[in-house]
């Protein structure tokens, strides 16, 4: 279907163009579920703009995807903070945080994969450069969960272990739960709540 001709933004409203680029990239990611299918040309086509216009706001496809992921991660982090604030008991809080993480992964698989299973990110290991917008948010989100684990340890409702290492192991396990259930649908996986309870017990020694 041909795109409707885009009306050019008035002078001084360049932020609107940046927003349109991000929306177009997000739409394409939702449709394909993979960064590998996206190019500057496809984003420009989806946004109804000329490809060279993108260079006014982004140097390359890496920066666009980084900005899109950062936006998604910001929304996800806000959800986790709402859960954190709504529950005062450390034991119940970590359970609710984990449930919120798993729920997001199960019910928003494309968004989850873009956040936590990216392919199109050579900067991470090849050059040692971090994703400029994503990295601080990822660090903050991890710290939120790690601090919640530490609260459980301090309250005596979890094993006296290193909170940082335990949180990493918790993340490893939850990511495996989400991605394996999505990729191998024929396997008789256990009930999610049962699996989550076991993961919390094994990774941080949460007393159930």
C-alpha positions as CSV (number, residue, x, y, z in Angstrom):
1,X,0.0,0.0,0.0
2,X,1.5,3.4,-1.0
3,X,2.3,5.7,1.9
4,X,0.4,8.9,2.3
5,X,2.6,11.9,1.4
6,X,4.1,13.3,4.5
7,X,3.5,16.9,5.4
8,X,6.8,18.6,6.1
9,X,7.3,19.7,9.7
10,X,7.4,23.5,10.2
11,X,10.8,25.1,10.8
12,X,12.0,24.5,14.3
13,X,10.0,21.3,14.8
14,X,12.8,18.9,14.1
15,X,12.0,16.9,17.2
16,X,8.8,15.8,15.5
17,X,10.8,14.2,12.7
18,X,12.9,12.3,15.3
19,X,9.7,11.1,16.9
20,X,8.4,9.9,13.6
21,X,11.6,8.0,12.9
22,X,11.4,6.2,16.2
23,X,7.7,5.4,15.8
24,X,8.4,4.0,12.3
25,X,11.3,1.8,13.6
26,X,9.1,0.6,16.5
27,X,6.3,-0.3,14.0
28,X,8.8,-2.3,11.9
29,X,10.2,-4.1,14.9
30,X,6.7,-5.1,16.0
31,X,5.9,-6.4,12.5
32,X,9.1,-8.4,11.9
33,X,10.3,-9.1,15.5
34,X,13.9,-8.8,14.2
35,X,16.3,-5.9,13.9
36,X,18.0,-7.7,11.0
37,X,15.1,-6.9,8.7
38,X,15.3,-3.1,9.3
39,X,17.3,-0.6,7.3
40,X,17.4,3.1,7.1
41,X,15.5,2.8,3.8
42,X,12.7,0.8,5.3
43,X,12.4,3.2,8.3
44,X,12.3,6.2,5.9
45,X,9.6,4.4,3.8
46,X,7.5,3.6,6.9
47,X,7.8,7.2,8.1
48,X,7.1,8.7,4.7
49,X,10.3,10.7,4.6
50,X,13.4,10.8,2.5
51,X,16.2,8.5,3.8
52,X,18.8,11.4,4.0
53,X,16.5,13.2,6.4
54,X,17.3,10.6,9.0
55,X,20.9,11.7,9.2
56,X,19.8,15.0,10.8
57,X,19.0,13.0,14.0
58,X,20.8,9.7,13.8
59,X,24.2,8.7,12.5
60,X,23.2,5.1,11.7
61,X,20.8,2.3,12.3
62,X,22.5,1.4,15.6
63,X,21.6,4.8,17.1
64,X,18.0,4.4,16.0
65,X,17.5,1.0,17.5
66,X,19.3,2.1,20.7
67,X,16.9,5.0,21.1
68,X,13.9,2.7,20.4
69,X,15.2,0.1,23.0
70,X,15.8,2.9,25.5
71,X,12.3,4.1,25.1
72,X,10.9,0.6,25.7
73,X,13.2,0.0,28.6
74,X,12.2,3.3,30.2
75,X,8.6,2.2,30.1
76,X,9.4,-1.2,31.5
77,X,11.5,0.3,34.3
78,X,8.6,2.6,35.3
79,X,6.4,-0.5,35.6
80,X,8.9,-2.2,37.8
81,X,9.2,0.9,40.0
82,X,5.4,1.0,40.3
83,X,5.5,-2.6,41.5
84,X,8.4,-1.8,43.9
85,X,6.6,1.2,45.4
86,X,3.3,-0.7,45.8
87,X,4.7,-3.5,48.0
88,X,6.5,-2.8,51.3
89,X,7.3,-6.3,52.4
90,X,10.7,-7.3,50.9
91,X,9.6,-11.0,50.4
92,X,6.4,-10.1,48.5
93,X,8.1,-7.2,46.6
94,X,10.8,-9.4,44.9
95,X,8.0,-11.9,44.0
96,X,5.9,-9.2,42.4
97,X,8.9,-7.7,40.6
98,X,9.8,-11.1,39.1
99,X,6.1,-11.7,38.1
100,X,6.0,-8.4,36.4
101,X,9.2,-9.2,34.4
102,X,7.9,-12.6,33.4
103,X,4.5,-11.2,32.5
104,X,6.1,-8.7,30.2
105,X,8.2,-11.3,28.5
106,X,5.3,-13.7,28.0
107,X,2.7,-11.2,26.8
108,X,5.0,-8.9,24.8
109,X,7.4,-11.3,23.2
110,X,8.6,-9.0,20.4
111,X,9.2,-6.1,22.7
112,X,11.0,-8.4,25.2
113,X,13.2,-9.9,22.5
114,X,14.3,-6.4,21.3
115,X,15.1,-5.4,24.9
116,X,16.9,-8.5,26.1
117,X,17.8,-10.6,23.0
118,X,19.1,-8.1,20.5
119,X,21.1,-9.3,17.5
120,X,21.9,-6.0,15.8
121,X,24.3,-4.7,18.4
122,X,27.9,-5.1,17.4
123,X,29.0,-2.2,19.6
124,X,28.5,-4.3,22.7
125,X,31.5,-6.6,22.3
126,X,33.3,-5.7,19.1
127,X,34.3,-2.2,20.0
128,X,33.7,-2.0,23.7
129,X,31.3,0.9,23.3
130,X,28.1,0.9,25.2
131,X,24.7,1.7,23.8
132,X,24.5,5.3,24.8
133,X,20.9,5.6,25.7
134,X,20.2,2.0,26.7
135,X,23.1,1.2,29.1
136,X,22.3,3.7,31.9
137,X,18.7,2.5,31.9
138,X,19.7,-1.2,32.0
139,X,22.1,-0.5,34.8
140,X,19.4,1.3,36.8
141,X,16.9,-1.5,36.2
142,X,19.3,-4.1,37.3
143,X,20.1,-2.0,40.5
144,X,16.4,-1.8,41.3
145,X,16.2,-5.6,41.4
146,X,19.5,-6.1,43.1
147,X,18.6,-3.7,45.9
148,X,15.3,-5.6,46.3
149,X,17.3,-8.9,46.6
150,X,19.6,-7.2,49.2
151,X,16.5,-6.1,51.2
152,X,15.4,-9.8,51.3
153,X,18.8,-10.8,52.6
154,X,18.8,-8.1,55.2
155,X,15.3,-9.1,56.3
156,X,16.3,-12.7,56.7
157,X,13.9,-14.0,54.1
158,X,16.6,-14.9,51.6
159,X,19.9,-16.7,51.9
160,X,22.9,-14.7,53.0
161,X,24.6,-14.6,49.6
162,X,26.1,-11.9,47.4
163,X,23.2,-9.9,46.1
164,X,24.9,-8.9,42.8
165,X,25.8,-12.4,41.8
166,X,22.4,-13.8,42.9
167,X,20.5,-11.2,40.9
168,X,22.6,-12.1,37.8
169,X,21.6,-15.8,38.4
170,X,18.0,-14.8,38.8
171,X,18.1,-12.9,35.5
172,X,19.8,-15.8,33.7
173,X,17.1,-18.1,34.9
174,X,14.1,-15.9,34.2
175,X,15.4,-15.1,30.7
176,X,15.7,-18.8,30.0
177,X,12.2,-19.4,31.3
178,X,10.8,-16.8,28.9
179,X,12.8,-17.5,25.8
180,X,12.7,-21.3,26.0
181,X,8.9,-21.3,26.4
182,X,8.6,-19.1,23.3
183,X,11.1,-21.0,21.1
184,X,10.2,-24.6,22.1
185,X,6.4,-24.6,22.4
186,X,5.9,-28.4,22.2
187,X,7.9,-29.1,25.4
188,X,5.7,-29.8,28.5
189,X,7.0,-26.9,30.5
190,X,5.9,-26.7,34.2
191,X,3.4,-24.1,35.4
192,X,4.9,-20.6,35.3
193,X,4.1,-19.9,38.9
194,X,5.7,-23.1,40.0
195,X,8.8,-22.4,37.9
196,X,9.1,-18.9,39.2
197,X,8.9,-20.0,42.8
198,X,11.7,-22.6,42.1
199,X,13.8,-20.1,40.4
200,X,13.5,-17.6,43.3
201,X,14.5,-20.4,45.7
202,X,17.4,-21.6,43.7
203,X,18.9,-18.2,42.6
204,X,18.6,-16.1,45.7
205,X,17.5,-18.6,48.4
206,X,14.2,-17.0,48.9
207,X,12.2,-18.7,51.7
208,X,8.8,-19.7,50.3
